[in-house]
Amino acid sequence: MPTAELTIVIVSWNVRELLKKCLESIFENRADLALKIIVVDNASKDQTAEMVRANFPQVKLIVNASNLGFAQANNQGIKESQSDYILVLNPDTEIVDSALPTVLDFMKKNEQIGIVGAKHLNPDKTLQPSVRRFPNLPVLFLIFSKIAKIFPNLKTISHYLAKDFDYQKSQPCDQAAGSFLLLRKKMLDQIGLFDEQFFIWFEEVDLCRRAKTAGWGAWYLPTAEIIHRGGQSFSQQLTLKNQKIFFQSAYKYLKKHGLK
């Protein structure tokens, strides 16, 4: 069997029906791409694994005995790939039209680019912001202290959230949303995979920052569109637990990359 042109890695946790829609959208919009699809299930209790086996026997399924987190589970899938291009895709997304061949063709034509993100749409097809600048200590302080919620238009927060970003224009970016990240294997061979010290949150920020430091560009491509339902897996956990993990990941990021 020839090596797949593109490997898609999807980490899933208790979102069976969303994952089913995601996989259906891939097969409906794959065009003539040679794909390898890997689902890494993080110990779901909603019969996700059974659904994949029954409905998508062509998908490689990895079932973990416990929830290993986003970074480690994605690395499991990436290590199974022999493709030159790997798409890390959230299970709460749906591929729209020709997004896959479009983004793959773009990366093939731009060898200096290591990461490509797609245009994100809400379920009602309105724009969903998906690009941010790298965070620093002042930004994270404003988020932790809740000041950012009280004063959402602060210059520091607006800059971090890239509120001035033109989503109609193809252009470089600091970090693209981890819900859709097309990665060049040559880049990963150089900078490494996701840092597994991050259970969830900041692992994609860390990867994009390491890529930029190593001279690889990250790019936003508006002609490749997906629908993103947004945080469905982790919204199932208690808010306080979410906040604790977010703070832990942010601290690890700052400790690794510095406070400026």
Secondary structure, DSSP 8 states (H G I E B T S, - for coil): ----SEEEEEEESS-HHHHHHHHHHHHHT-TT--EEEEEEE-S-SSSHHHHHHHH-TTSEEEE-SS---HHHHHHHHHHT--SSEEEEE-TTEEE-TTHHHHHHHHHHH-TTEEEEEEEEE-TTS-EE--EE----HHHHHHHHTTHHHHSTT-HHHHHHTTTT--TTS-EE-SEE-TTEEEEEHHHHHHH-S--TT-SSSSHHHHHHHHHHHTT-EEEEEEEEEEEE--STTGGGS-HHHHHHHHHHHHHHHHHHH---
